[in-house]
Amino acid sequence: MESDSVTVIAPVFERADARGTFIEAVNAGHWESLAYGTMGAGHVMGQHYHRETVVFFFVTRGQADITIENIETKRQQFVTLHAREGTLLRVNHAHHIKFAVETDYLLMKSQAYSNENPDTYHYDVTPAS
């Protein structure tokens, strides 16, 4: 059984030389989809969970405050991600991602999005105050 704890994942391998940098942010899992974007300060994304899809969420610039709720146990966990940090959003873990400042991010998903099976289920996560 997978662990239910939230872990901040920092780069696994990094190389810098005269050409530039190479940073391996995650080196495990099977990924079918890569998405990226920018969100403005104060905006929220998420408020859903997946029954089949694992998501790796990674901040490249900025800061994201994430509340994750296990929909089965109702246990909530909170993590703040800064630039070059990420976390796994596991199956049945609803997520509320609030961007503290303008933030660039990457999303890798274990299952590609499909209109026939979007595997996205609305769930209101109310962050603890």
C-alpha positions as CSV (number, residue, x, y, z in Angstrom):
1,M,0.0,0.0,0.0
2,E,1.3,3.5,-0.9
3,S,2.2,5.9,1.9
4,D,-0.4,8.5,2.7
5,S,2.2,11.1,3.7
6,V,3.0,14.2,1.6
7,T,6.6,14.6,0.6
8,V,8.3,17.6,-1.0
9,I,10.5,16.3,-3.8
10,A,13.6,18.3,-4.6
11,P,15.8,17.7,-7.7
12,V,17.3,14.2,-7.8
13,F,20.3,15.1,-10.0
14,E,21.7,18.4,-11.1
15,R,24.6,19.2,-13.4
16,A,25.8,22.7,-14.2
17,D,28.7,23.5,-16.6
18,A,29.6,26.1,-19.2
19,R,26.7,25.0,-21.4
20,G,24.0,25.5,-18.8
21,T,22.1,23.4,-16.3
22,F,20.4,20.0,-16.3
23,I,18.1,19.2,-13.5
24,E,16.3,15.9,-13.0
25,A,13.3,16.7,-10.8
26,V,11.9,13.1,-10.6
27,N,13.2,9.8,-11.7
28,A,10.5,7.4,-10.9
29,G,7.0,6.5,-12.2
30,H,5.3,6.1,-15.5
31,W,4.1,9.4,-17.1
32,E,1.8,9.8,-20.1
33,S,1.2,13.5,-20.0
34,L,3.2,16.7,-19.4
35,A,1.5,20.0,-18.9
36,Y,2.8,23.4,-17.8
37,G,1.4,26.8,-17.1
38,T,1.5,30.0,-15.1
39,M,-1.0,31.0,-12.5
40,G,-1.5,34.5,-10.9
41,A,-1.1,35.3,-7.2
42,G,-4.2,34.3,-5.2
43,H,-5.7,32.0,-7.8
44,V,-6.7,28.4,-7.0
45,M,-6.7,25.3,-9.1
46,G,-7.7,21.8,-8.2
47,Q,-10.7,21.2,-6.0
48,H,-10.8,17.6,-7.4
49,Y,-9.3,14.2,-7.2
50,H,-8.4,11.3,-9.5
51,R,-9.4,7.7,-9.1
52,E,-6.8,6.3,-11.5
53,T,-4.3,9.0,-12.2
54,V,-1.2,10.0,-10.1
55,V,0.0,13.6,-10.7
56,F,3.4,15.0,-10.1
57,F,3.1,18.8,-9.5
58,F,6.4,20.8,-9.7
59,V,7.0,24.5,-9.2
60,T,9.6,26.0,-11.5
61,R,9.2,29.6,-10.3
62,G,7.1,31.1,-7.5
63,Q,5.2,29.4,-4.6
64,A,2.2,27.2,-4.2
65,D,0.4,26.3,-1.0
66,I,-1.3,22.9,-1.3
67,T,-3.9,21.3,0.9
68,I,-4.3,17.6,0.1
69,E,-7.3,15.6,1.5
70,N,-7.6,11.9,1.4
71,I,-11.2,11.5,0.4
72,E,-11.5,8.1,2.2
73,T,-10.0,9.1,5.6
74,K,-10.7,12.9,5.4
75,R,-7.1,13.4,6.7
76,Q,-5.7,16.7,5.4
77,Q,-2.1,17.6,4.9
78,F,-0.5,20.9,3.9
79,V,2.7,21.6,2.0
80,T,4.2,24.8,0.6
81,L,6.3,24.3,-2.6
82,H,8.9,26.8,-3.7
83,A,10.8,27.0,-7.0
84,R,12.4,23.6,-7.8
85,E,10.2,21.6,-5.5
86,G,7.3,19.2,-6.3
87,T,5.0,16.6,-4.7
88,L,3.0,13.6,-5.8
89,L,-0.8,13.9,-5.7
90,R,-1.9,10.3,-5.3
91,V,-5.1,8.5,-6.3
92,N,-8.1,9.6,-4.1
93,H,-6.2,12.6,-2.8
94,A,-8.2,15.8,-3.5
95,H,-6.1,18.9,-3.9
96,H,-6.5,22.6,-3.4
97,I,-3.5,24.5,-4.9
98,K,-3.3,28.2,-4.1
99,F,-0.7,30.3,-5.7
100,A,1.0,32.8,-3.3
101,V,2.7,34.7,-6.1
102,E,2.7,34.4,-9.9
103,T,3.9,30.9,-10.4
104,D,5.2,28.7,-13.2
105,Y,4.5,25.0,-12.8
106,L,4.7,21.6,-14.5
107,L,2.3,18.7,-14.2
108,M,3.1,15.2,-15.1
109,K,0.2,12.7,-15.1
110,S,0.4,8.9,-15.1
111,Q,-2.6,8.8,-17.4
112,A,-3.2,11.0,-20.4
113,Y,-6.4,13.1,-20.3
114,S,-9.3,11.6,-22.2
115,N,-12.7,13.2,-22.9
116,E,-14.2,9.7,-22.6
117,N,-12.6,9.1,-19.2
118,P,-11.4,12.4,-17.7
119,D,-10.7,10.8,-14.3
120,T,-11.4,14.2,-12.6
121,Y,-14.0,14.3,-9.8
122,H,-15.0,17.5,-8.2
123,Y,-14.3,17.7,-4.4
124,D,-14.3,20.8,-2.3
125,V,-11.2,20.9,-0.2
126,T,-11.4,23.5,2.6
127,P,-7.9,24.4,3.8
128,A,-7.6,24.5,7.6
129,S,-7.1,28.0,8.9
